[in-house]
Amino acid sequence: MIANSSTSGPLGPEVGSEGQLGMAQTTGRYVVVFEDDASPADTLEATAGASNVADSRDFDSQAMDMAATAGADATVFSELGIAVVTVDPERLGFMQTSEPARGTIRSVSPELIHHVLDAPSDYVSGYRDGVMDLTARLGDDDEAPAERGVEASASANFADTDQATWGIQATRVSTTTKSGAGIKVAVLDTGFDSTHPDFVGRNITAKSFVPGAPPQDGHGHGTHCIGTACGPKSPSGTRRYGVAYEADIFVGKVLSDEGSGSDAGILAAINWAVANECPVISMSLGADVARPHPPYNQAGRRALAAGTLIIAAAGNNANRPGNKGFVGAPANSPDIMAVGALDPVLKIARFSARSLPGRGGQVDIAGPGVNVYSSWPMPTRYHTISGTSMATPHVAGIAALWAQATGRRGLALWATMVKESQRIAMPSVDVAAGLVLAGG
C-alpha cells in the first residue's frame, strides 16, 4: 500500500516538510540505518519489538525473496547495515530515543516509493524537441559563455549512424579497445527481456526483488537501460547501442511492470549486488525528494567501501529555461554518482536536474540522454527514448570499461572517471565534471 504519512523525530526527516520529503509517496514502514558495529536483530527486538527478523544472509547469494519476507517484522540487509521495519507509530519515538538505540541507530526514515525516471515529454520526435530546446537556450542566461567561465568550443553535432548511436560516438566508446570483460554490472530497474535475441549467449544473472514478480521486464525501461550499459558490439541488422558488450550482466528487478518500487526492494538489490562483488550498479530510478534520503547515504558509503560504485540518474524534474529542478533521491546522496543528461550537441537536456547547494544533491557527471536508441522487449526489439535514465547506463557501462582497464574499484574508479571526462562549456551545477568518456 502507498500512503502519504507524516512523522518526525530526532533521527529522521519529517514527511511533508518543504525541501525534505515534500509529497513523496511512502509505504507506512520505516528504514533503519545502523552504526557499523551494531547488531541489527538485537537492536530491532529491543527498540521496535521485532521478534521475526529476516536477514539477507539467510538467502542464497543474498538474493532475498521479498514475498517470503513479507510477514517479517523487519528485513535486514546485512552488507549495508540497514533494515526495513514495520513498527507501531506509538513506538516510533521510543525506537528513536531509547537507551538501546543510542550508539546503534543512525537514522529512522519513512520508506519511500521510487519510480522509473522517464523524460516528462516525448523526445522521439527529434525535430520538434530540437526546435523547442534550442529556442529555449537562446534566452537562458545560465548558459552564456561569460558566466560559465570557460571559452565556448565549436559546437558538437552528433547523430546516429548505421554503425553506432550518437551516444556511443560522443563518449568515444566506438574507439576503445575495452569491452567490460570480467566486470559485473548490476542494473536495478524494471527487469530484462530474457528473450531478446541480441543477448543470446551472454552471462546474465537475473533476480526479482518485487514481491511475486519474475525478473522478466513487462515495462521496457529496464531492457533499454541494460541495452545501453551492456548491449552487444555488433547487433545483427542494426547499429551498435551498447557500451560494455562483454560485461557480466546482473539484472535486479526492483520496479514493477507499472514502473514503481519501494526502498525495501531497491536496498535488497543493492545488498545483493554488493554481496556478489559487482563493481558497478546502475539505477535509473528515483523520487523527487530534495534532501538526501539517509538509507542511500549509508548504502552508497558501504558500497564504496566494498568496492562497488553506485551510479544513479539525477532526475528529470527540470523544465528549462525557467525551472532547473533538483537532484532527487537516491542520486542526491553524496556517495552515489549522480548523472545529468546531454543532447546530441552536448548541451544540457531541458529536463535534466540541477545541483542543489550543500553536501549531497550535486550532479557529478553527464552522459548522452536525449533520443537514445537501445533494446526494448520483444517484439518491438528497439526503441528511442530520453531521460537522465538513459544517460545513467552510458556512465555505468563506461565505468565497467575503466574498471577493466585499471583494476580500480570504489572511490578510485569514481575519481578516474571524473579525471578522464571531457570538460564542456556548460555550468558545473548542471554537468559537473562534464561528458563521461571511455579510455583508449
C-alpha positions in Angstrom: 0.0 0.0 0.0 1.2 3.5 -0.8 0.5 6.2 1.7 1.3 9.8 2.4 2.2 9.8 6.0 3.7 12.3 8.4 6.2 11.6 11.2 9.1 13.3 12.8 11.9 12.5 15.2 15.5 13.4 16.1 16.8 10.6 13.8 14.5 11.0 10.8 13.3 13.7 8.4 9.7 14.8 8.5 7.5 13.7 5.7 5.7 16.7 4.2 8.3 19.2 5.2 9.2 21.6 2.4 12.6 20.8 0.9 12.8 17.4 2.5 10.3 14.8 1.5 7.6 17.1 0.2 4.7 15.0 -1.3 6.8 11.8 -1.6 4.9 8.6 -1.6 5.6 6.3 1.4 4.6 2.8 2.4 3.9 3.2 6.1 7.1 1.3 7.0 10.4 2.7 8.2 14.0 2.3 7.1 16.5 2.0 10.0 20.2 2.8 9.4 22.6 1.2 11.9 26.1 2.1 13.1 28.7 -0.1 11.5 29.3 -2.2 14.7 25.7 -2.6 15.6 23.7 -5.9 15.8 20.5 -5.0 13.9 18.4 -8.0 15.0 19.1 -7.4 18.7 18.5 -3.7 18.4 15.3 -4.1 16.5 13.9 -6.5 19.1 14.9 -4.2 21.9 13.6 -1.0 20.3 10.8 -2.0 17.9 9.7 -5.2 19.4 10.6 -7.1 16.2 10.9 -10.8 17.0 10.5 -12.1 13.5 13.5 -10.7 11.6 14.5 -11.8 8.1 18.2 -11.4 7.2 19.7 -11.3 3.7 22.4 -13.8 4.7 19.7 -16.4 5.0 19.2 -16.5 1.2 21.5 -18.0 -1.4 23.8 -15.2 -2.8 21.9 -12.9 -0.5 19.2 -12.7 -3.2 16.2 -12.1 -0.9 12.8 -13.4 -1.8 10.7 -10.4 -0.9 7.5 -12.4 -1.0 9.0 -14.8 1.6 9.9 -11.9 3.9 6.5 -10.2 3.6 5.4 -11.5 7.0 8.5 -10.5 8.9 8.5 -7.6 11.4 11.8 -6.4 9.9 14.1 -7.2 7.0 17.8 -6.7 7.4 20.3 -6.1 4.6 23.5 -7.2 6.2 26.0 -5.8 3.7 24.6 -2.4 4.1 23.7 -2.2 7.8 20.1 -1.2 7.0 16.7 -2.7 7.8 13.1 -2.0 6.8 10.7 -2.4 9.8 7.0 -2.4 10.5 6.5 -0.6 13.7 3.6 0.9 15.6 3.7 4.7 15.3 3.3 4.9 19.0 6.5 3.0 19.5 8.5 5.1 17.0 9.6 7.7 19.5 10.9 5.0 21.8 12.7 3.4 18.9 14.5 6.6 18.1 15.4 7.9 21.6 15.6 4.8 23.9 18.8 3.7 25.6 19.1 0.6 23.3 19.0 2.9 20.2 21.9 5.1 21.4 25.1 4.3 19.7 23.5 1.7 17.4 20.9 3.5 15.3 21.9 6.4 13.0 18.6 7.3 11.5 14.9 6.2 11.1 13.2 7.4 7.9 9.9 6.7 6.2 10.2 4.1 3.4 9.8 5.8 0.1 8.3 4.7 -3.3 10.5 5.3 -6.3 9.6 5.4 -10.0 11.1 5.0 -13.4 12.8 8.3 -14.5 11.5 9.0 -18.0 11.7 12.4 -19.6 8.5 14.4 -19.0 7.7 14.6 -22.7 8.0 12.7 -25.9 11.6 13.1 -27.2 11.3 10.7 -30.0 10.2 13.5 -32.3 13.7 14.9 -32.6 12.9 17.8 -34.8 10.2 19.2 -32.6 12.3 18.8 -29.5 15.4 20.3 -31.1 13.5 23.5 -32.1 12.0 23.9 -28.7 15.2 23.2 -26.8 17.4 25.4 -28.9 14.9 28.2 -28.8 14.8 28.0 -25.0 18.5 28.1 -24.8 18.8 31.4 -26.7 17.2 33.1 -23.7 18.9 31.1 -21.0 21.5 33.3 -19.3 22.8 30.4 -17.3 24.5 29.1 -20.5 26.2 32.3 -21.6 29.9 31.7 -22.0 30.9 34.6 -19.8 29.0 33.1 -16.9 30.4 29.7 -17.5 33.9 30.9 -17.0 35.2 28.8 -19.9 35.6 29.5 -23.6 32.8 28.1 -25.7 34.2 25.5 -28.1 32.9 24.6 -31.5 29.5 23.1 -31.2 29.3 19.3 -31.4 26.6 17.8 -33.6 26.4 14.0 -33.1 23.9 11.8 -34.8 23.1 8.1 -35.0 24.7 6.4 -38.0 24.4 2.9 -39.5 27.4 1.9 -37.3 26.7 3.4 -33.9 24.3 5.6 -31.9 25.3 9.2 -31.2 26.0 8.4 -27.6 28.4 5.6 -28.4 30.3 8.0 -30.7 30.2 11.1 -28.3 31.6 9.1 -25.4 34.4 7.5 -27.6 33.1 4.0 -26.8 33.3 3.2 -30.5 37.1 3.7 -30.5 38.1 2.0 -27.2 39.7 -1.4 -27.1 38.0 -2.3 -23.8 34.8 -4.4 -23.6 34.0 -4.8 -19.9 35.1 -8.4 -19.9 35.2 -9.9 -16.4 33.3 -7.0 -14.9 29.9 -7.5 -13.2 27.4 -4.7 -13.9 24.2 -4.7 -11.9 21.3 -2.8 -13.5 18.4 -2.2 -11.0 15.3 -1.3 -12.8 12.1 -3.0 -14.3 13.9 -6.2 -15.2 15.0 -7.6 -18.5 13.5 -9.3 -21.5 15.4 -12.6 -21.4 14.1 -13.5 -24.9 15.8 -10.6 -26.6 17.9 -12.0 -29.5 20.8 -9.5 -29.1 21.8 -11.1 -25.7 21.9 -14.8 -26.7 25.0 -16.4 -25.1 25.6 -13.6 -22.6 26.4 -14.2 -18.9 23.2 -12.9 -17.3 22.1 -13.4 -13.7 18.5 -12.2 -13.1 16.7 -11.8 -9.8 13.5 -10.1 -8.8 13.1 -8.0 -5.7 9.4 -7.2 -6.5 7.2 -9.5 -4.4 5.6 -12.2 -6.5 7.0 -10.9 -9.8 9.6 -12.7 -12.1 12.6 -10.7 -13.4 11.1 -10.6 -16.9 10.6 -6.9 -18.0 7.0 -6.1 -18.6 7.7 -2.4 -18.9 10.6 -1.8 -21.2 12.7 0.7 -19.2 15.0 -1.9 -17.7 15.7 -3.6 -21.0 16.5 -0.3 -22.6 19.0 0.6 -19.8 20.6 -2.8 -19.9 21.0 -2.5 -23.6 22.8 0.8 -23.3 25.1 -0.3 -20.4 25.9 -3.8 -21.7 24.4 -4.3 -25.2 26.3 -6.1 -28.0 29.1 -4.7 -30.0 27.7 -5.8 -33.4 23.9 -6.4 -33.1 22.5 -8.1 -36.2 20.9 -5.7 -38.6 21.2 -2.5 -36.6 23.7 0.0 -35.2 25.8 -0.5 -32.1 24.0 0.9 -29.0 25.7 -0.9 -26.1 28.8 0.0 -24.1 30.3 -2.9 -22.1 29.5 -5.6 -24.5 31.4 -8.4 -22.7 30.4 -7.5 -19.1 28.6 -9.9 -16.9 25.0 -8.6 -16.5 23.3 -8.7 -13.1 19.6 -7.9 -13.6 17.8 -6.7 -10.4 14.1 -6.1 -10.9 13.3 -3.5 -8.3 10.4 -1.7 -10.1 7.2 -3.3 -11.1 5.9 -3.5 -14.6 4.0 -0.3 -13.8 7.3 1.3 -13.0 7.4 1.8 -9.3 9.0 0.1 -6.3 9.9 0.7 -2.6 13.1 1.3 -0.7 13.0 -2.3 0.5 13.3 -3.9 -2.9 16.0 -1.4 -4.1 18.1 -1.8 -0.9 17.7 -5.6 -1.2 19.1 -5.5 -4.7 22.0 -3.1 -3.8 22.8 -5.5 -0.9 22.7 -8.5 -3.4 25.0 -6.7 -5.9 27.5 -5.7 -3.2 27.5 -9.3 -1.8 28.2 -10.6 -5.3 31.1 -8.1 -5.8 29.6 -6.1 -8.7 32.0 -3.2 -9.2 29.2 -1.1 -10.9 25.5 -0.6 -10.0 23.3 1.4 -12.4 20.0 2.8 -11.1 17.7 4.9 -13.4 15.0 5.4 -10.8 14.1 7.9 -8.1 11.8 10.0 -6.0 11.5 13.8 -6.3 13.0 14.4 -2.8 15.4 17.3 -2.4 17.1 16.2 0.8 19.3 13.1 0.7 17.4 10.0 1.9 19.5 8.6 4.8 19.3 4.9 3.8 21.1 5.7 0.5 23.8 7.8 2.2 24.6 4.6 4.1 24.2 2.3 1.1 26.5 4.4 -1.1 29.1 4.6 1.7 29.1 0.9 2.5 29.1 0.0 -1.2 32.1 2.2 -2.0 34.0 0.7 0.9 33.2 -2.8 -0.5 34.5 -1.7 -4.0 31.1 -1.0 -5.6 30.3 2.3 -7.3 26.6 3.1 -7.4 25.6 5.3 -10.4 22.1 6.9 -10.4 20.0 9.2 -12.6 19.9 12.8 -11.3 16.3 13.2 -12.2 14.0 14.8 -14.9 12.1 17.4 -12.8 13.5 20.4 -14.7 11.7 22.3 -17.4 14.4 24.7 -18.8 15.0 27.5 -19.2 12.8 28.6 -16.3 12.7 25.6 -13.9 16.1 24.0 -13.3 14.8 21.3 -11.0 16.9 19.5 -8.3 18.7 16.2 -8.0 16.4 13.7 -6.3 16.9 10.5 -4.2 18.8 8.3 -4.4 21.2 10.2 -6.6 21.4 13.1 -4.2 23.3 11.0 -1.6 26.9 12.1 -1.5 28.4 8.7 -2.0 26.3 7.9 -5.1 27.4 9.2 -8.5 24.6 11.4 -10.0 24.3 11.6 -13.7 22.9 14.5 -15.8 21.7 14.3 -19.4 23.1 15.9 -22.5 21.7 16.2 -26.0 23.5 15.5 -29.3 25.0 19.0 -29.4 26.4 18.4 -25.9 24.0 20.9 -24.2 22.1 20.1 -21.0 18.8 18.4 -21.7 15.9 20.7 -20.7 14.5 18.1 -18.3 17.9 17.3 -16.6 18.0 18.3 -12.9 20.5 20.9 -11.5 22.7 20.6 -8.4 21.5 22.0 -5.1 23.7 23.7 -2.5 25.1 21.7 0.4 26.5 18.2 0.8 24.7 15.8 -1.5 22.4 17.0 -4.2 25.2 17.6 -6.8 25.3 16.4 -10.3 28.7 14.6 -10.6 29.0 13.7 -14.3 26.9 13.8 -17.5 26.1 11.4 -20.3 24.0 11.1 -23.5 20.4 11.3 -22.6 18.3 12.6 -25.5 16.9 10.4 -28.2 18.8 7.3 -27.1 18.3 4.2 -29.2 18.6 0.9 -27.4 17.0 -2.5 -26.8 13.3 -3.0 -26.0 11.2 -6.0 -25.1 10.2 -8.2 -28.0 8.5 -8.0 -30.4 9.3 -4.2 -30.6 13.1 -5.0 -30.2 14.4 -1.4 -30.3 13.1 1.9 -29.0 14.3 5.5 -28.8 13.6 7.4 -25.5 15.1 10.2 -23.4 15.9 11.0 -19.8 18.6 11.0 -17.2 17.7 7.4 -17.1 19.3 7.0 -20.5 22.4 8.9 -19.5 23.0 6.8 -16.5 23.7 3.4 -18.2 26.1 5.1 -20.6 28.1 6.1 -17.5 27.7 2.7 -15.9 28.9 0.9 -19.0 31.9 3.2 -19.2 32.6 2.6 -15.5 32.9 -1.1 -16.4 35.4 -0.3 -19.2 37.5 1.7 -16.8 37.2 -1.0 -14.1 38.5 -3.5 -16.6 41.3 -1.2 -17.9 42.6 -0.1 -14.5 41.5 -2.6 -11.9 40.3 0.3 -9.8 37.2 0.0 -7.7 35.0 2.2 -5.5 36.3 5.7 -4.9 39.3 5.1 -7.1 37.1 4.2 -10.0 34.9 7.3 -9.4 38.0 9.6 -9.3 39.3 8.0 -12.6 36.0 8.7 -14.4 35.9 12.3 -13.3 39.5 12.9 -14.2 39.1 11.4 -17.7 35.8 13.1 -18.5 35.5 15.9 -21.2 35.0 19.4 -19.8 32.3 21.1 -21.7 31.2 24.7 -21.8 28.2 24.3 -19.5 27.6 25.3 -15.9 29.2 22.9 -13.4 25.9 22.8 -11.4 24.4 21.1 -14.5 27.2 18.8 -15.8 29.9 18.9 -13.1 33.0 17.1 -14.5 31.4 17.0 -18.0 30.8 14.3 -20.5 31.9 10.8 -19.5 34.5 9.3 -21.8 35.8 5.8 -22.4 39.5 5.2 -22.4 41.7 4.0 -25.2 
